[in-house]
Amino acid sequence: LSVLPLLLFMHENEETAEFRALQNAQSDHPGSKDPSEAQDPSEAQDVEFWCEIQQTWRAGLLCMAGLAMDCAYNAIGDNFYKSWLIQWAGFPDLQASGIVLGSQLLSIPGTVATLALADTIGLAKTGLVASLAGVLLSGPLFSVPQSLPHRWIGAYGFVVLALGAVNSLRACFGTWCCELFPVQVRSTAFGFYFMLAHFGAGPFIIVSAALRLGAPVLCFAASCVSGVAFSCALWLHHHRSEQGVMRVAYLRDDP
């Protein structure tokens, strides 16, 4: 269902190319124009704007794929994880709350460190590291608390560090997605594809929340999808000098 808004959007903008062709034809024959039918400059700007939005669909698909891990861990790791610890791992409410709170506090300096790393090696490489961490920790984040329900201090320390690290590394995702789009349409394009990504991830999150193994499977799969997206971005950037290769970095030399 998440694809339907995108298909509708592309269908509604199919006339843009025809409109621009007609506009160019009229500009080639200025004498044939009727002054009373002169186009409003604001309307011309709107047409050009939406035409540029339509041309970002490839970057939009890359953006949605890159956000897969962020959608999964944002819902499962932050909002649902406490309930999962109580329901499936037998943690008391206070201890489960302490684990989530500890990971969030750890993510404060971790986020700063992640963004500093992104400025050093690039956003796409940092996102690839984040995806790898999501893949490797998706299982232990849920298996360790289950295997140590009565030795909660050991599980507490591990989960706080692991969940805090994953949440910190996800900080680069939004900035990377923004830089996929040209500055003229960056906010609109990012907002549109960000909405589609979260809308598309919703059913998977709802289903996985009802299953004991649903959460780790979802986090693992979403991290793999994001890893593929970041790998594609790095490949595209490496071949950026070739004709027809999509641009994936508009604000800096590295994606």
Accessible surface in RSA format (square Angstrom, percent):
REM  Atomic radii and reference values for relative SASA: ProtOr
REM  Chains: A
REM  Algorithm: Lee & Richards
REM  Probe-radius: 1.40
REM  Slices: 20
REM RES _ NUM      All-atoms   Total-Side   Main-Chain    Non-polar    All polar
REM                ABS   REL    ABS   REL    ABS   REL    ABS   REL    ABS   REL
RES LEU A   1   159.24  88.7 118.15  84.5  41.09 103.3 119.66  84.0  39.58 106.5
RES SER A   2    31.48  26.6  26.66  35.6   4.82  11.1   3.52   7.5  27.96  39.2
RES VAL A   3    82.99  54.6  80.89  73.2   2.10   5.1  82.99  72.1   0.00   0.0
RES LEU A   4   102.69  57.2  99.82  71.4   2.87   7.2 100.18  70.4   2.51   6.8
RES PRO A   5    45.77  33.4  37.87  34.5   7.90  28.7  42.68  35.2   3.09  19.2
RES LEU A   6    11.89   6.6  11.89   8.5   0.00   0.0  11.89   8.4   0.00   0.0
RES LEU A   7    96.96  54.0  92.58  66.2   4.38  11.0  93.00  65.3   3.96  10.6
RES LEU A   8   107.84  60.1 103.42  74.0   4.41  11.1 107.09  75.2   0.74   2.0
RES PHE A   9    30.04  15.0  24.73  15.3   5.31  13.8  29.78  18.1   0.26   0.7
RES MET A  10    58.59  30.3  58.41  38.7   0.18   0.4  52.40  44.5   6.19   8.2
RES HIS A  11   110.80  60.6 104.09  72.4   6.71  17.2  63.62  65.6  47.17  54.9
RES GLU A  12   106.19  61.0  92.11  69.7  14.08  33.5  34.70  67.1  71.49  58.4
RES ASN A  13    18.66  12.9  17.66  17.1   1.00   2.4   0.67   1.6  17.99  17.4
RES GLU A  14   104.97  60.3  93.66  70.9  11.31  26.9  36.43  70.5  68.53  56.0
RES GLU A  15   120.06  68.9 115.65  87.5   4.42  10.5  36.40  70.4  83.66  68.3
RES THR A  16    11.25   8.0   9.08   9.2   2.17   5.2   2.87   3.9   8.38  12.7
RES ALA A  17    70.52  64.8  60.80  93.8   9.72  22.1  65.08  91.7   5.44  14.4
RES GLU A  18   126.56  72.7 118.01  89.3   8.55  20.4  45.11  87.3  81.45  66.5
RES PHE A  19    73.89  37.0  68.79  42.6   5.10  13.3  73.20  44.4   0.68   1.9
RES ARG A  20    88.03  37.0  88.00  44.9   0.04   0.1  13.74  18.8  74.30  45.0
RES ALA A  21    61.65  56.7  50.38  77.8  11.27  25.6  55.86  78.7   5.79  15.3
RES LEU A  22   102.90  57.3  98.64  70.6   4.26  10.7 102.20  71.8   0.70   1.9
RES GLN A  23    64.03  35.8  61.67  45.1   2.36   5.6  24.01  51.1  40.02  30.4
RES ASN A  24    89.69  61.8  89.62  86.6   0.07   0.2  22.52  54.2  67.16  64.9
RES ALA A  25    47.72  43.9  41.72  64.4   6.00  13.7  46.33  65.2   1.39   3.7
RES GLN A  26    78.60  44.0  76.84  56.2   1.76   4.2  14.43  30.7  64.17  48.7
RES SER A  27    63.30  53.5  43.36  57.9  19.94  45.9  36.33  77.4  26.97  37.8
RES ASP A  28   105.65  74.0  79.21  78.8  26.44  62.5  22.63  53.3  83.02  82.8
RES HIS A  29   117.03  64.0 113.62  79.0   3.41   8.7  70.32  72.5  46.72  54.4
RES PRO A  30    95.25  69.4  83.83  76.4  11.42  41.5  84.07  69.4  11.18  69.5
RES GLY A  31    77.89  96.1   0.00   N/A  77.89  96.1  45.61 125.2  32.28  72.3
RES SER A  32    86.55  73.1  46.16  61.6  40.38  93.0  50.85 108.3  35.70  50.0
RES LYS A  33   105.45  51.4  86.39  53.0  19.07  45.4  48.16  43.3  57.30  61.0
RES ASP A  34    64.69  45.3  55.40  55.1   9.29  22.0  21.81  51.3  42.88  42.8
RES PRO A  35   120.29  87.7  98.76  90.0  21.53  78.3 107.32  88.6  12.97  80.6
RES SER A  36    99.43  84.0  55.48  74.0  43.95 101.2  57.61 122.7  41.82  58.6
RES GLU A  37   136.62  78.4 107.01  81.0  29.61  70.5  41.61  80.5  95.01  77.6
RES ALA A  38    81.93  75.3  49.46  76.3  32.47  73.9  59.60  83.9  22.33  59.2
RES GLN A  39    63.75  35.7  35.75  26.1  28.00  66.7  34.74  73.9  29.02  22.0
RES ASP A  40    68.38  47.9  59.93  59.7   8.44  20.0  22.08  52.0  46.29  46.2
RES PRO A  41    98.44  71.7  91.62  83.5   6.82  24.8  97.94  80.9   0.50   3.1
RES SER A  42    58.58  49.5  54.99  73.4   3.59   8.3  44.71  95.2  13.86  19.4
RES GLU A  43    95.13  54.6  93.79  71.0   1.34   3.2  28.50  55.1  66.63  54.4
RES ALA A  44    28.82  26.5  23.78  36.7   5.04  11.5  24.66  34.7   4.16  11.0
RES GLN A  45   123.65  69.1 118.16  86.4   5.49  13.1  36.69  78.1  86.97  66.0
RES ASP A  46    81.52  57.1  81.08  80.7   0.44   1.0  17.17  40.4  64.35  64.2
RES VAL A  47    37.03  24.4  32.98  29.9   4.05   9.8  37.01  32.2   0.01   0.0
RES GLU A  48    86.86  49.9  86.22  65.2   0.64   1.5  18.13  35.1  68.73  56.1
RES PHE A  49    58.16  29.1  55.35  34.3   2.81   7.3  57.82  35.1   0.34   1.0
RES TRP A  50   104.40  41.9 104.40  50.5   0.00   0.0  82.84  44.2  21.56  35.0
RES CYS A  51    10.55   8.0  10.55  11.8   0.00   0.0   0.00   0.0  10.55  11.4
RES GLU A  52    48.93  28.1  47.08  35.6   1.85   4.4  20.96  40.5  27.97  22.8
RES ILE A  53     1.50   0.9   1.50   1.1   0.00   0.0   1.50   1.1   0.00   0.0
RES GLN A  54    40.62  22.7  38.63  28.2   1.99   4.7   9.79  20.8  30.83  23.4
RES GLN A  55   122.63  68.6  96.46  70.5  26.17  62.3  40.02  85.2  82.61  62.7
RES THR A  56    10.24   7.3   6.85   6.9   3.39   8.1  10.24  13.8   0.00   0.0
RES TRP A  57   104.15  41.8 104.15  50.4   0.00   0.0  80.03  42.7  24.12  39.1
RES ARG A  58   112.75  47.3 107.72  54.9   5.02  12.0  34.47  47.1  78.27  47.4
RES ALA A  59     7.08   6.5   6.43   9.9   0.65   1.5   6.43   9.1   0.65   1.7
RES GLY A  60     0.00   0.0   0.00   N/A   0.00   0.0   0.00   0.0   0.00   0.0
RES LEU A  61    80.48  44.8  75.28  53.9   5.20  13.1  75.70  53.2   4.78  12.9
RES LEU A  62    18.89  10.5  15.65  11.2   3.24   8.1  18.21  12.8   0.68   1.8
RES CYS A  63     0.00   0.0   0.00   0.0   0.00   0.0   0.00   0.0   0.00   0.0
RES MET A  64    38.00  19.7  32.13  21.3   5.87  14.0  24.19  20.6  13.81  18.3
RES ALA A  65    29.44  27.1  23.48  36.2   5.96  13.5  28.63  40.3   0.81   2.1
RES GLY A  66     0.22   0.3   0.00   N/A   0.22   0.3   0.22   0.6   0.00   0.0
RES LEU A  67     0.95   0.5   0.95   0.7   0.00   0.0   0.95   0.7   0.00   0.0
RES ALA A  68    22.76  20.9  15.53  24.0   7.23  16.4  21.00  29.6   1.76   4.6
RES MET A  69     0.06   0.0   0.06   0.0   0.00   0.0   0.06   0.1   0.00   0.0
RES ASP A  70    22.63  15.9  22.63  22.5   0.00   0.0   0.31   0.7  22.33  22.3
RES CYS A  71     2.77   2.1   1.16   1.3   1.61   3.8   0.65   1.6   2.13   2.3
RES ALA A  72     2.31   2.1   1.81   2.8   0.50   1.1   2.19   3.1   0.12   0.3
RES TYR A  73     1.69   0.8   1.69   1.0   0.00   0.0   1.69   1.3   0.00   0.0
RES ASN A  74    58.10  40.1  58.10  56.1   0.00   0.0   3.01   7.2  55.09  53.3
RES ALA A  75    18.28  16.8  17.08  26.4   1.21   2.7  17.22  24.3   1.06   2.8
RES ILE A  76     0.27   0.2   0.27   0.2   0.00   0.0   0.27   0.2   0.00   0.0
RES GLY A  77     2.04   2.5   0.00   N/A   2.04   2.5   2.02   5.5   0.02   0.0
RES ASP A  78    36.85  25.8  27.17  27.0   9.68  22.9   9.00  21.2  27.85  27.8
RES ASN A  79   112.58  77.6  84.64  81.8  27.95  67.3  30.98  74.6  81.61  78.9
RES PHE A  80    33.13  16.6  30.29  18.8   2.83   7.4  33.13  20.1   0.00   0.0
RES TYR A  81     1.06   0.5   1.06   0.6   0.00   0.0   1.06   0.8   0.00   0.0
RES LYS A  82    71.15  34.7  71.15  43.7   0.00   0.0  32.56  29.3  38.59  41.1
RES SER A  83    57.67  48.7  54.17  72.3   3.50   8.1  23.19  49.4  34.49  48.3
RES TRP A  84     1.00   0.4   1.00   0.5   0.00   0.0   1.00   0.5   0.00   0.0
RES LEU A  85     0.00   0.0   0.00   0.0   0.00   0.0   0.00   0.0   0.00   0.0
RES ILE A  86    65.15  37.1  55.43  41.3   9.72  23.4  55.43  39.9   9.72  26.4
RES GLN A  87   116.14  64.9  84.66  61.9  31.48  75.0  34.64  73.7  81.50  61.8
RES TRP A  88    67.78  27.2  54.64  26.4  13.13  30.8  56.13  29.9  11.64  18.9
RES ALA A  89     5.39   5.0   0.00   0.0   5.39  12.3   4.10   5.8   1.29   3.4
RES GLY A  90    56.71  69.9   0.00   N/A  56.71  69.9  32.64  89.6  24.07  53.9
RES PHE A  91     3.81   1.9   0.17   0.1   3.64   9.5   0.45   0.3   3.36   9.6
RES PRO A  92    71.00  51.7  59.16  53.9  11.83  43.0  70.85  58.5   0.15   0.9
RES ASP A  93    82.89  58.1  76.16  75.8   6.73  15.9  33.64  79.2  49.25  49.1
RES LEU A  94   147.44  82.1 143.52 102.7   3.92   9.8 144.24 101.3   3.21   8.6
RES GLN A  95    38.90  21.8  35.18  25.7   3.72   8.9  12.09  25.7  26.81  20.3
RES ALA A  96     0.00   0.0   0.00   0.0   0.00   0.0   0.00   0.0   0.00   0.0
RES SER A  97    33.96  28.7  29.69  39.6   4.28   9.9  28.96  61.7   5.01   7.0
RES GLY A  98    20.23  25.0   0.00   N/A  20.23  25.0  19.17  52.6   1.06   2.4
RES ILE A  99     0.00   0.0   0.00   0.0   0.00   0.0   0.00   0.0   0.00   0.0
RES VAL A 100    15.38  10.1  15.38  13.9   0.00   0.0  15.38  13.4   0.00   0.0
RES LEU A 101   101.99  56.8 100.54  71.9   1.45   3.7 101.62  71.4   0.37   1.0
RES GLY A 102    14.67  18.1   0.00   N/A  14.67  18.1  12.07  33.1   2.60   5.8
RES SER A 103     0.39   0.3   0.39   0.5   0.00   0.0   0.00   0.0   0.39   0.6
RES GLN A 104    77.56  43.4  74.62  54.5   2.94   7.0  24.38  51.9  53.17  40.3
RES LEU A 105   103.54  57.7  97.53  69.8   6.01  15.1  97.75  68.7   5.79  15.6
RES LEU A 106    65.67  36.6  60.44  43.2   5.23  13.1  64.72  45.5   0.95   2.6
RES SER A 107    18.41  15.6  18.21  24.3   0.20   0.5   2.60   5.5  15.81  22.1
RES ILE A 108   114.37  65.1 107.90  80.4   6.47  15.6 112.95  81.3   1.42   3.8
RES PRO A 109    80.14  58.4  70.65  64.4   9.49  34.5  75.87  62.6   4.27  26.5
RES GLY A 110    19.28  23.8   0.00   N/A  19.28  23.8  17.95  49.3   1.32   3.0
RES THR A 111    42.29  30.1  42.29  42.9   0.00   0.0  31.30  42.0  10.99  16.6
RES VAL A 112   103.93  68.4 100.69  91.2   3.24   7.8 102.74  89.3   1.19   3.2
RES ALA A 113    62.73  57.7  50.71  78.3  12.02  27.3  57.81  81.4   4.92  13.0
RES THR A 114     6.18   4.4   3.62   3.7   2.56   6.1   2.43   3.3   3.75   5.7
RES LEU A 115    70.16  39.1  69.19  49.5   0.97   2.4  69.39  48.7   0.77   2.1
RES ALA A 116    56.05  51.5  46.99  72.5   9.05  20.6  53.44  75.3   2.60   6.9
RES LEU A 117    66.17  36.9  61.84  44.2   4.34  10.9  65.48  46.0   0.69   1.9
RES ALA A 118     1.53   1.4   1.17   1.8   0.36   0.8   1.17   1.6   0.36   1.0
RES ASP A 119   106.44  74.6  75.75  75.4  30.69  72.6  25.47  59.9  80.97  80.8
RES THR A 120   109.59  77.9  75.66  76.7  33.93  80.9  58.34  78.4  51.25  77.5
RES ILE A 121    59.01  33.6  50.58  37.7   8.42  20.3  57.46  41.4   1.54   4.2
RES GLY A 122     5.69   7.0   0.00   N/A   5.69   7.0   4.01  11.0   1.69   3.8
RES LEU A 123     3.11   1.7   3.11   2.2   0.00   0.0   3.11   2.2   0.00   0.0
RES ALA A 124     0.00   0.0   0.00   0.0   0.00   0.0   0.00   0.0   0.00   0.0
RES LYS A 125   100.02  48.8  98.81  60.6   1.21   2.9  49.56  44.6  50.45  53.7
RES THR A 126     0.00   0.0   0.00   0.0   0.00   0.0   0.00   0.0   0.00   0.0
RES GLY A 127     0.00   0.0   0.00   N/A   0.00   0.0   0.00   0.0   0.00   0.0
RES LEU A 128    62.74  34.9  62.31  44.6   0.43   1.1  62.33  43.8   0.41   1.1
RES VAL A 129    67.99  44.7  66.16  59.9   1.82   4.4  67.36  58.5   0.63   1.7
RES ALA A 130     0.00   0.0   0.00   0.0   0.00   0.0   0.00   0.0   0.00   0.0
RES SER A 131     2.23   1.9   2.23   3.0   0.00   0.0   2.23   4.8   0.00   0.0
RES LEU A 132   104.98  58.5 101.02  72.3   3.96  10.0 103.99  73.0   0.99   2.7
RES ALA A 133    18.34  16.9  13.59  21.0   4.75  10.8  17.84  25.1   0.51   1.3
RES GLY A 134     0.00   0.0   0.00   N/A   0.00   0.0   0.00   0.0   0.00   0.0
RES VAL A 135    37.99  25.0  31.91  28.9   6.07  14.6  31.91  27.7   6.07  16.5
RES LEU A 136   113.19  63.0  99.47  71.2  13.73  34.5 102.62  72.1  10.57  28.4
RES LEU A 137    37.29  20.8  37.29  26.7   0.00   0.0  37.29  26.2   0.00   0.0
RES SER A 138     2.50   2.1   2.50   3.3   0.00   0.0   0.00   0.0   2.50   3.5
RES GLY A 139    32.20  39.7   0.00   N/A  32.20  39.7  29.89  82.0   2.31   5.2
RES PRO A 140    44.53  32.5  44.29  40.4   0.24   0.9  44.46  36.7   0.07   0.4
RES LEU A 141     1.67   0.9   1.67   1.2   0.00   0.0   1.67   1.2   0.00   0.0
RES PHE A 142     6.07   3.0   6.03   3.7   0.04   0.1   6.07   3.7   0.00   0.0
RES SER A 143    59.37  50.2  55.22  73.7   4.15   9.6  44.83  95.5  14.55  20.4
RES VAL A 144    33.18  21.8  32.61  29.5   0.57   1.4  33.18  28.8   0.00   0.0
RES PRO A 145     0.00   0.0   0.00   0.0   0.00   0.0   0.00   0.0   0.00   0.0
RES GLN A 146    47.27  26.4  30.25  22.1  17.02  40.5  13.87  29.5  33.39  25.3
RES SER A 147    80.26  67.8  49.02  65.4  31.24  72.0  50.45 107.4  29.81  41.8
RES LEU A 148    41.28  23.0  39.68  28.4   1.61   4.0  41.28  29.0   0.00   0.0
RES PRO A 149    49.07  35.8  40.12  36.6   8.95  32.5  40.12  33.1   8.95  55.6
RES HIS A 150   169.54  92.7 142.88  99.3  26.66  68.2 100.49 103.6  69.04  80.3
RES ARG A 151   172.04  72.2 163.56  83.4   8.48  20.2  68.15  93.1 103.89  63.0
RES TRP A 152    85.75  34.4  85.40  41.3   0.35   0.8  67.15  35.8  18.60  30.2
RES ILE A 153   129.62  73.8 126.12  94.0   3.51   8.5 126.25  90.9   3.37   9.2
RES GLY A 154    46.17  56.9   0.00   N/A  46.17  56.9  34.78  95.4  11.39  25.5
RES ALA A 155     0.00   0.0   0.00   0.0   0.00   0.0   0.00   0.0   0.00   0.0
RES TYR A 156    67.36  31.4  67.36  38.3   0.00   0.0  42.02  31.6  25.34  31.2
RES GLY A 157    30.73  37.9   0.00   N/A  30.73  37.9  30.70  84.3   0.03   0.1
RES PHE A 158    70.78  35.4  64.18  39.8   6.59  17.2  68.18  41.3   2.59   7.4
RES VAL A 159     0.00   0.0   0.00   0.0   0.00   0.0   0.00   0.0   0.00   0.0
RES VAL A 160    19.96  13.1  19.96  18.1   0.00   0.0  19.96  17.3   0.00   0.0
RES LEU A 161   113.50  63.2 110.43  79.0   3.07   7.7 110.81  77.8   2.69   7.3
RES ALA A 162     6.79   6.2   1.74   2.7   5.05  11.5   6.57   9.2   0.22   0.6
RES LEU A 163     1.19   0.7   1.19   0.9   0.00   0.0   1.19   0.8   0.00   0.0
RES GLY A 164     0.22   0.3   0.00   N/A   0.22   0.3   0.22   0.6   0.00   0.0
RES ALA A 165    42.33  38.9  34.83  53.8   7.50  17.1  42.25  59.5   0.07   0.2
RES VAL A 166     0.00   0.0   0.00   0.0   0.00   0.0   0.00   0.0   0.00   0.0
RES ASN A 167    18.48  12.7   9.02   8.7   9.45  22.8   6.85  16.5  11.63  11.2
RES SER A 168     5.97   5.0   5.97   8.0   0.00   0.0   4.83  10.3   1.14   1.6
RES LEU A 169    28.85  16.1  28.85  20.6   0.00   0.0  28.85  20.3   0.00   0.0
RES ARG A 170    24.11  10.1  18.89   9.6   5.22  12.4   2.41   3.3  21.70  13.1
RES ALA A 171    32.56  29.9   8.01  12.4  24.54  55.8  20.39  28.7  12.16  32.2
RES CYS A 172     0.00   0.0   0.00   0.0   0.00   0.0   0.00   0.0   0.00   0.0
RES PHE A 173     1.65   0.8   1.65   1.0   0.00   0.0   1.65   1.0   0.00   0.0
RES GLY A 174    27.76  34.2   0.00   N/A  27.76  34.2  23.32  64.0   4.44   9.9
RES THR A 175    56.92  40.5  50.85  51.6   6.07  14.5  31.16  41.9  25.76  38.9
RES TRP A 176     1.76   0.7   1.58   0.8   0.18   0.4   1.60   0.9   0.17   0.3
RES CYS A 177     0.08   0.1   0.08   0.1   0.00   0.0   0.00   0.0   0.08   0.1
RES CYS A 178    35.40  26.8  35.40  39.5   0.00   0.0   8.21  20.8  27.19  29.3
RES GLU A 179     5.36   3.1   5.36   4.1   0.00   0.0   2.67   5.2   2.69   2.2
RES LEU A 180     1.60   0.9   0.00   0.0   1.60   4.0   0.00   0.0   1.60   4.3
RES PHE A 181     0.05   0.0   0.05   0.0   0.00   0.0   0.05   0.0   0.00   0.0
RES PRO A 182    30.17  22.0  30.10  27.4   0.06   0.2  30.17  24.9   0.00   0.0
RES VAL A 183   103.18  67.9  88.67  80.3  14.51  35.0  88.67  77.0  14.51  39.3
RES GLN A 184   117.85  65.9  91.87  67.1  25.98  61.9  44.95  95.7  72.90  55.3
RES VAL A 185     1.43   0.9   0.00   0.0   1.43   3.4   1.43   1.2   0.00   0.0
RES ARG A 186    33.20  13.9  32.49  16.6   0.71   1.7  22.17  30.3  11.03   6.7
RES SER A 187    96.92  81.9  80.18 107.0  16.74  38.6  47.26 100.6  49.67  69.6
RES THR A 188    54.55  38.8  44.01  44.6  10.54  25.1  28.97  38.9  25.58  38.7
RES ALA A 189     0.01   0.0   0.00   0.0   0.01   0.0   0.01   0.0   0.00   0.0
RES PHE A 190    41.03  20.5  41.03  25.4   0.00   0.0  41.03  24.9   0.00   0.0
RES GLY A 191    35.77  44.1   0.00   N/A  35.77  44.1  29.92  82.1   5.85  13.1
RES PHE A 192    41.10  20.6  33.96  21.0   7.15  18.6  39.42  23.9   1.68   4.8
RES TYR A 193     0.88   0.4   0.88   0.5   0.00   0.0   0.08   0.1   0.79   1.0
RES PHE A 194    75.54  37.8  75.54  46.8   0.00   0.0  75.54  45.8   0.00   0.0
RES MET A 195    89.03  46.1  84.02  55.6   5.01  11.9  76.19  64.8  12.84  17.0
RES LEU A 196     2.09   1.2   0.77   0.6   1.32   3.3   0.77   0.5   1.32   3.5
RES ALA A 197    11.57  10.6   1.43   2.2  10.14  23.1   7.65  10.8   3.92  10.4
RES HIS A 198    57.40  31.4  48.05  33.4   9.35  23.9  29.38  30.3  28.02  32.6
RES PHE A 199   108.62  54.3  95.66  59.3  12.96  33.7 104.19  63.2   4.43  12.7
RES GLY A 200    15.20  18.7   0.00   N/A  15.20  18.7  10.97  30.1   4.23   9.5
RES ALA A 201    21.11  19.4  15.65  24.1   5.47  12.4  19.87  28.0   1.24   3.3
RES GLY A 202    21.72  26.8   0.00   N/A  21.72  26.8  21.68  59.5   0.04   0.1
RES PRO A 203    72.94  53.2  68.96  62.9   3.98  14.5  72.92  60.2   0.02   0.1
RES PHE A 204   134.63  67.4 130.02  80.5   4.60  12.0 132.63  80.4   1.99   5.7
RES ILE A 205    32.35  18.4  32.35  24.1   0.00   0.0  32.35  23.3   0.00   0.0
RES ILE A 206   128.62  73.2 120.83  90.0   7.80  18.8 124.78  89.9   3.85  10.4
RES VAL A 207    92.36  60.8  87.96  79.6   4.40  10.6  92.03  80.0   0.33   0.9
RES SER A 208     7.28   6.2   5.79   7.7   1.50   3.4   7.13  15.2   0.15   0.2
RES ALA A 209    30.61  28.1  23.10  35.6   7.51  17.1  23.36  32.9   7.24  19.2
RES ALA A 210    77.90  71.6  48.14  74.3  29.76  67.7  58.51  82.4  19.40  51.4
RES LEU A 211    97.92  54.5  96.23  68.8   1.69   4.2  97.92  68.8   0.00   0.0
RES ARG A 212   115.12  48.3 109.74  55.9   5.39  12.8  32.61  44.6  82.51  50.0
RES LEU A 213   120.24  67.0 118.09  84.5   2.15   5.4 118.56  83.3   1.68   4.5
RES GLY A 214     8.84  10.9   0.00   N/A   8.84  10.9   7.20  19.8   1.64   3.7
RES ALA A 215     0.00   0.0   0.00   0.0   0.00   0.0   0.00   0.0   0.00   0.0
RES PRO A 216    16.95  12.4  15.47  14.1   1.48   5.4  15.83  13.1   1.11   6.9
RES VAL A 217    95.51  62.8  92.41  83.7   3.10   7.5  95.36  82.9   0.15   0.4
RES LEU A 218    25.98  14.5  22.84  16.3   3.13   7.9  25.87  18.2   0.11   0.3
RES CYS A 219     0.00   0.0   0.00   0.0   0.00   0.0   0.00   0.0   0.00   0.0
RES PHE A 220    97.49  48.8  97.49  60.4   0.00   0.0  97.49  59.1   0.00   0.0
RES ALA A 221    47.21  43.4  43.02  66.4   4.20   9.6  46.60  65.6   0.61   1.6
RES ALA A 222     9.13   8.4   5.22   8.1   3.90   8.9   8.83  12.4   0.30   0.8
RES SER A 223     0.18   0.2   0.00   0.0   0.18   0.4   0.00   0.0   0.18   0.3
RES CYS A 224    48.92  37.0  42.10  47.0   6.83  16.0  27.58  69.9  21.35  23.0
RES VAL A 225    69.20  45.5  66.21  59.9   2.99   7.2  68.74  59.7   0.46   1.3
RES SER A 226     0.00   0.0   0.00   0.0   0.00   0.0   0.00   0.0   0.00   0.0
RES GLY A 227    11.03  13.6   0.00   N/A  11.03  13.6  11.03  30.3   0.01   0.0
RES VAL A 228    95.42  62.8  92.48  83.7   2.94   7.1  94.74  82.3   0.68   1.9
RES ALA A 229     2.40   2.2   0.00   0.0   2.40   5.5   2.26   3.2   0.14   0.4
RES PHE A 230     0.09   0.0   0.09   0.1   0.00   0.0   0.09   0.1   0.00   0.0
RES SER A 231    51.14  43.2  44.90  59.9   6.24  14.4  32.40  69.0  18.74  26.3
RES CYS A 232    53.23  40.3  49.62  55.3   3.61   8.5   9.32  23.6  43.91  47.3
RES ALA A 233     0.00   0.0   0.00   0.0   0.00   0.0   0.00   0.0   0.00   0.0
RES LEU A 234    41.84  23.3  36.45  26.1   5.39  13.5  36.81  25.8   5.04  13.6
RES TRP A 235   141.27  56.7 135.69  65.7   5.57  13.1 121.35  64.7  19.91  32.3
RES LEU A 236    30.21  16.8  30.19  21.6   0.03   0.1  30.19  21.2   0.03   0.1
RES HIS A 237    22.37  12.2  21.75  15.1   0.61   1.6  17.69  18.2   4.67   5.4
RES HIS A 238   140.04  76.5 120.01  83.4  20.03  51.2  70.76  72.9  69.29  80.6
RES HIS A 239    42.17  23.0  40.34  28.0   1.83   4.7  18.07  18.6  24.10  28.0
RES ARG A 240   145.69  61.2 125.00  63.7  20.69  49.3  39.31  53.7 106.38  64.5
RES SER A 241   110.38  93.3  70.69  94.3  39.69  91.4  54.39 115.8  55.99  78.4
RES GLU A 242    92.52  53.1  80.88  61.2  11.64  27.7  37.23  72.0  55.29  45.1
RES GLN A 243   188.14 105.2 150.53 110.0  37.61  89.5  62.14 132.3 126.00  95.6
RES GLY A 244    64.67  79.7   0.00   N/A  64.67  79.7  42.13 115.6  22.53  50.5
RES VAL A 245    36.53  24.0  12.77  11.6  23.76  57.2  16.39  14.2  20.14  54.6
RES MET A 246    25.42  13.2  20.92  13.8   4.50  10.7  22.81  19.4   2.61   3.5
RES ARG A 247   135.06  56.7 125.24  63.8   9.83  23.4  47.41  64.8  87.65  53.1
RES VAL A 248     2.80   1.8   0.62   0.6   2.18   5.3   0.62   0.5   2.18   5.9
RES ALA A 249     8.99   8.3   2.63   4.1   6.36  14.5   2.63   3.7   6.36  16.8
RES TYR A 250    66.57  31.1  46.28  26.3  20.29  52.8  19.14  14.4  47.43  58.5
RES LEU A 251   106.05  59.1  71.77  51.3  34.28  86.2  76.77  53.9  29.28  78.8
RES ARG A 252    82.66  34.7  64.31  32.8  18.35  43.7  38.45  52.5  44.21  26.8
RES ASP A 253   126.21  88.4 114.82 114.3  11.39  26.9  35.33  83.1  90.88  90.6
RES ASP A 254    67.58  47.3  66.22  65.9   1.37   3.2   7.29  17.2  60.29  60.1
RES PRO A 255     3.92   2.9   1.88   1.7   2.04   7.4   3.11   2.6   0.81   5.1
END  Absolute sums over single chains surface
CHAIN  1 A    13467.2      11432.4       2034.8       8997.2       4470.0
END  Absolute sums over all chains
TOTAL         13467.2      11432.4       2034.8       8997.2       4470.0
